[in-house]
């Protein structure tokens, strides 16, 4: 029996996602576990696999279209089915549809005549031809990408259904735009006006004497970051503790390991391991606040803040306390690379119990980080710098790293946070203790 395929909730709390492309065409067979479509969330592009065997009978949402979670995106036929009343399927799912075609219509004809009318899956096959109507038909994703790149949709040829402009058309135009602009200017002479699609136009206020500016539309990822951090800072009672960590022993051990091993270990790898060891030593710190209860985690899943072109993302090193330093290093390198390419799966950046944010490589001495909800703490790590210290009453020079712990006061009290920070400091200053 045919069934509807609905937009899944790829990321937690997501309300919509964008279909990047379909991996099968209408009428093509697919097996359970095979990729049916690529779906873009605010942080990554995910392969959506079929959960059963069948034939992709009808696509209800075109590539490039933004669809609400739970809205129908396709119909999966059973192998050998020839008569499918898609209107009845949609009606049974509570989706308003047009009256069904006359009895006896074939499955393909019914599929062509029927489309979902919800906000998320809005009749991709029923748009009039763009050239005939004079309107520009483009998917929401294509419009956003065109805005971000300063491109005019009017100059593009759509390759989607009925001339609809989709993501690949915008990307092709973006690659061609610089060369086109340069060729046109050279051909027309120095007085030629460059094509409008290549140059963002400043606002009227800029032309009237104020500082020039260009508005860059927010990406979905940037909006998500803004929303989550605003909610965190406004709703979580933060408090902060700082400590100076002597790094001389750790740097010496790191140099020894890197000289003997084939894999280079970073200071950040040691920090993640030390955070996990401190959470094992002070397990009451490995918690998060919920309205119903204090949630205590059984293992240290450490989120590591990674800066990408689109914004900050926090892939998770699962059970960092049970992994070797080299295993943590390999995992962080792999997660960071895939985070920057947008290839992380949701389970790889969701569900950590504690976050590490390290800006030391940028020369930042110290900073305070905003808690990554629903976690209860985040450690902000600064640069390791040479500083004067007193050792046995004598002035000396040491390598010192300042860290600042941001804590959710609903879940953790000051004394407990101070106990955890002291444990972390001991692990950093005596790194072998964290490795044993």
Residue pairs with C-beta under 8 A, 6 or more apart in sequence:
1 78
1 81
2 57
2 75
2 76
2 77
2 78
2 81
2 84
2 86
2 89
3 75
3 76
3 89
4 72
4 74
4 75
4 76
4 89
4 90
4 93
5 36
5 50
5 72
5 73
5 74
5 75
5 76
6 70
6 71
6 72
6 73
6 93
7 16
7 17
7 39
7 61
7 67
7 68
7 69
7 70
7 71
7 72
7 73
7 120
7 121
8 17
8 39
8 48
8 69
9 69
9 70
10 17
10 39
10 41
10 46
10 48
10 346
11 17
11 41
11 42
11 43
11 346
11 350
12 346
12 350
14 41
14 42
14 69
15 68
15 69
16 66
16 67
16 68
16 69
16 120
17 39
17 40
17 41
17 66
17 67
17 69
18 39
18 40
18 64
18 65
18 66
18 67
18 139
18 140
18 141
19 37
19 38
19 39
19 40
19 61
19 62
19 63
19 64
19 65
19 67
19 73
20 37
20 38
20 39
20 40
20 45
20 63
20 64
20 167
21 37
21 38
21 63
22 36
22 37
22 56
22 59
22 63
22 74
23 34
23 35
23 36
23 37
23 38
23 47
24 30
24 36
24 56
25 56
26 56
26 57
26 58
26 59
26 111
27 55
27 56
27 57
28 55
28 56
29 53
29 54
29 55
29 56
29 79
30 36
30 50
30 53
30 54
30 55
30 56
30 76
31 50
31 53
32 49
32 50
32 51
32 52
32 53
33 49
33 50
34 49
34 50
35 47
35 48
35 49
35 50
36 48
36 49
36 50
36 56
36 74
37 47
37 48
37 73
37 74
38 45
38 46
38 47
38 48
39 45
39 46
39 47
39 48
40 46
40 141
41 220
41 346
42 219
42 220
42 221
42 223
42 224
43 221
43 224
43 310
43 313
43 342
43 344
43 349
44 342
44 343
44 344
44 345
44 346
44 349
45 342
45 343
46 345
46 346
50 76
52 76
53 79
54 76
54 77
54 78
54 79
55 76
55 77
55 78
55 79
55 81
56 74
56 76
56 77
57 74
57 75
57 76
57 77
57 81
57 84
57 86
57 107
57 111
58 74
58 75
58 86
58 111
58 112
58 114
59 73
59 74
59 124
59 125
60 72
60 73
60 74
60 75
60 115
60 116
60 121
60 124
61 67
61 71
61 72
61 73
61 74
61 116
61 120
61 121
61 124
62 124
62 125
62 139
62 160
62 161
62 164
62 166
63 139
63 160
63 166
63 167
64 138
64 139
64 140
64 141
64 142
64 160
64 164
64 165
64 166
64 167
65 121
65 122
65 124
65 139
65 140
65 141
66 120
66 139
66 140
66 141
67 73
67 120
67 121
68 118
68 119
68 120
68 121
69 120
70 120
71 95
71 116
71 118
71 119
71 120
71 121
72 90
72 93
72 95
72 116
72 118
72 121
73 121
75 84
75 86
75 89
75 111
77 84
77 107
81 107
82 106
82 107
83 106
83 107
84 107
84 110
84 111
85 100
85 110
86 110
86 111
86 114
87 97
87 98
87 99
87 100
87 110
87 114
88 100
90 97
90 114
90 116
91 97
95 116
95 117
95 118
95 121
96 117
96 118
97 114
97 115
97 116
97 117
98 113
98 114
98 115
98 117
100 110
100 113
100 114
101 109
101 110
101 113
101 114
105 113
112 125
115 121
115 122
115 123
115 124
115 125
115 126
116 122
116 123
117 123
124 161
124 164
125 161
125 162
127 137
127 161
127 162
127 164
128 135
128 162
129 162
129 163
130 136
130 137
130 158
130 162
130 163
130 164
131 163
136 153
136 154
136 165
137 158
137 160
137 162
137 163
137 164
137 165
138 146
138 153
138 158
138 164
138 165
138 166
139 160
139 164
139 165
139 166
139 167
141 166
141 167
142 153
142 165
142 166
142 167
142 169
142 170
143 153
144 217
144 219
144 220
145 167
145 170
145 171
145 174
146 152
146 153
146 156
146 170
146 173
147 217
148 216
148 217
148 219
149 170
149 174
149 177
150 197
150 198
150 199
150 200
150 214
151 170
151 173
151 174
151 177
151 197
152 196
152 197
153 165
155 173
155 195
155 197
156 165
156 169
156 170
156 173
157 163
157 165
157 169
158 164
158 165
158 166
158 169
159 165
159 166
159 168
159 169
160 166
160 169
173 197
177 195
177 197
177 198
178 198
180 195
180 198
181 194
181 195
181 197
181 198
184 192
184 194
184 195
185 192
185 194
200 214
202 212
202 213
202 214
203 213
203 215
206 212
206 213
218 226
219 310
219 311
221 310
221 311
221 313
222 310
222 311
225 311
225 312
228 372
228 373
229 370
231 373
232 370
232 371
232 372
232 373
233 370
236 371
236 373
236 408
236 410
237 408
237 409
237 410
238 370
238 371
238 406
238 407
238 408
238 409
239 406
239 407
239 409
239 414
239 417
240 368
240 404
240 405
240 406
240 407
241 404
241 405
241 407
241 414
241 417
241 418
241 421
242 366
242 402
242 403
242 404
242 405
243 402
243 403
243 405
243 421
243 422
243 424
243 425
244 387
244 400
244 401
244 402
245 400
245 401
245 402
245 403
245 424
245 425
245 428
245 429
246 389
246 398
246 399
246 400
246 428
246 429
247 267
247 384
247 398
247 399
247 400
247 401
247 428
247 429
248 398
248 399
249 429
249 430
249 431
250 267
250 270
250 428
250 429
250 431
251 267
251 384
251 399
253 431
253 432
254 265
254 267
254 270
257 265
257 325
258 264
258 265
261 326
263 326
263 329
263 330
264 329
265 325
265 326
265 329
266 329
266 332
267 360
267 384
267 401
268 304
268 332
268 356
268 358
268 381
269 325
269 328
269 329
269 332
270 325
270 428
270 431
270 434
271 356
271 358
271 379
271 381
271 428
272 302
272 304
272 317
272 320
272 328
272 332
272 356
273 320
273 323
273 325
273 328
273 427
273 434
273 435
274 424
274 427
274 428
274 431
274 434
275 300
275 302
275 320
275 354
275 356
275 379
275 424
276 300
276 302
276 320
276 321
277 321
277 423
277 427
277 433
277 434
278 285
278 420
278 421
278 423
278 424
278 427
279 285
279 286
279 300
279 321
279 353
279 354
279 420
280 300
280 321
281 420
281 423
281 427
282 416
282 419
282 420
282 423
283 296
284 296
284 412
284 416
285 354
285 376
285 377
285 412
285 416
285 417
285 419
285 420
286 296
286 297
286 300
286 353
286 354
287 294
287 295
287 296
287 297
287 353
287 376
287 411
287 412
288 294
288 295
288 297
288 353
288 374
288 375
288 376
288 408
288 411
289 295
289 374
289 376
289 408
289 410
289 411
290 374
294 411
295 374
297 353
299 318
299 319
299 321
299 322
299 353
300 319
300 320
300 321
300 353
300 354
301 316
301 317
301 318
301 319
301 320
301 351
301 352
301 353
301 354
302 316
302 317
302 320
302 352
302 353
302 354
302 355
302 356
303 314
303 315
303 316
303 317
303 349
303 352
303 354
303 355
303 356
303 372
303 375
304 314
304 315
304 316
304 317
304 332
304 335
304 336
304 355
304 356
305 312
305 313
305 314
305 355
305 356
305 357
305 358
305 369
306 312
306 313
306 314
306 315
306 335
306 336
306 339
306 340
308 339
308 340
308 342
309 340
310 342
313 339
313 344
313 349
314 349
314 352
314 355
314 372
315 332
315 335
315 336
315 338
315 339
315 344
315 348
315 349
316 335
316 348
316 349
316 350
316 351
316 352
317 323
317 328
317 331
317 332
317 335
320 328
323 331
325 435
335 344
335 348
338 344
338 348
339 349
352 372
352 375
353 375
354 375
354 376
354 377
354 378
354 379
355 369
355 371
355 372
355 375
355 377
355 378
355 379
356 378
356 379
356 381
357 369
357 378
357 379
357 380
357 381
358 381
359 367
359 380
359 381
359 382
359 383
360 381
360 382
360 383
360 384
360 401
361 383
362 383
363 383
364 382
364 383
365 382
365 383
365 385
365 402
366 380
366 382
366 402
366 404
367 380
367 382
367 404
368 380
368 404
368 406
369 378
369 379
369 380
369 404
369 406
370 378
370 406
371 377
371 378
371 406
371 407
371 408
372 378
375 408
376 407
376 408
376 410
376 411
376 412
377 405
377 406
377 407
377 408
377 412
377 417
377 420
378 405
378 406
379 403
379 404
379 405
379 406
379 424
380 403
380 404
380 405
380 406
381 401
381 403
382 401
382 402
382 403
382 404
383 401
384 399
384 400
384 401
385 399
385 400
385 401
386 397
386 398
386 399
386 400
387 397
387 398
387 399
387 400
388 395
388 396
388 397
388 398
389 395
389 396
389 397
389 398
389 400
390 396
391 398
401 428
403 421
403 424
405 417
405 420
405 421
407 414
407 417
426 433
427 433
427 434
428 434
